[in-house]
Amino acid sequence: MSRYLSSDALARDLAIRDLSDPAQGQHALQVVVDSVTQALAQAWACDTQTGRESPVVSLDDNYELLGYANDAVTRDVRYTRYVDAQHVLRSHSTAMIPAALRALASKANPPHDVLLSYPGMCYRRDSVDWQHTGTPHQLDLWRIKHGTDAPITEADLEDQIARVVTAALPGAPWRTIPAVHPYTTHGREIYAEWNGVWVEIGECGLAAPHVLRKSGLDPDEWTGTAMGMGIDRLVMLRKGIPDIRLLRSTEPRIAGQMLDLSPYKAVSPLPPVRRDLSVVVGPDVEASDELLGDRVRDALGDDADVAETVEVLSETPYEQLPQAAQERLGIQPGQRNVLVRLVLRPVDRTLTDEHANVLRDRVYAALHEGANAEWTAVTA
């Protein structure tokens, strides 16, 4: 895998519509952003600063200033889209916060109590399933307060969690569990219940002193909360949307329902097409749902939304394969045979077997490293 995005890949990523941006068209995600931001601003009677920055951010803002260790796994090219040696496509909306804190610190008379609300699309290498996408939308909500007489505490954090979840998911059961984040203390993950399943919708904590200090705010004088919410999942749970791909559908019967928070009315379901691929991968390829899922998206290109799920079913090293299988696959010592299940189901059209085979072969060509190939629709 190349460390840096090609110019074509970067252009393709930057051309993807940010559903949270009103300038790119109306969408229900924006309603959720406005609802939770207004709920907090009205409850606290504080200043509100909203922002929307370029998705290309510095390594410092994406990692260093937030406290990520130099060897943090999230920095790996397998998970982060590097633009060049100093820049990435932001992997979380929190990458916009250091600049916001620096701007606050530079003011001659900064507000003593301010809510930072920063939504935006992020770029991940992620698994393919009903609740994951390589371009999720997130919202960071940080309350930053000056003064030592009434500093921000865990009680304020609990208040913020309750108000945000209530505004986004009225009446929904929710809970938190302790979690560790490099940019918070007393960290927590937030879950909401949907159809009997607990779904993670965000993470939060108190703003870590080192983040404030590195941004120019004295942590002896400034305190705050730090919260990041998954807007896609909030909208899905609020409307009852069963598949994250529906958020981007252009099918009129679906797209027309993505303008507000009214309950989603299912359109006629389309049949799935399953293709199991037996591929050979090298020792440097990690056979995880997330990493192979990202390669599948790249292979499908404009048809990436057709992939409903990508699942690794099994993994067998060269030495454990029968000789007949070794010869059939063209596998070499050090390589592994991976069985991948690819489920294809467009949200707005029926997929023919012929087209499914073409898509299957594109995925197969992107994953298979064996000397022999097995094609269904095209020849190598």
Secondary structure, DSSP 8 states (H G I E B T S, - for coil): --SB--HHHHHHHHTS--TT-GGG---HHHHHHHHHHHHHHHHHT-EEEE----SEEEHHHHTGGGT--TT-GGGSTTTS-BSSSSEEE-SSGGGGHHHHHHHHHH-SS--SEEEEEEEEE-------BTTB-SS-EEEEEEEEEE-SSS---HHHHHHHHHHHHHHHSTT--EEEEE---TTEEEEEEEEEEETTEEEEEEEEEEE-HHHHHHTT--TTTEEEEEEEEEHHHHHHHHHT-S-GGGGG---HHHHTTTTSSS----------EEEEEEEEE-TT----HHHHHHHHHHHHGGGGGGEEEEEEEEEEEGGGS-HHHHHHHT--TT-EEEEEEEEE--SSS---HHHHHHHHHHHHHHH--SSS---SSS--
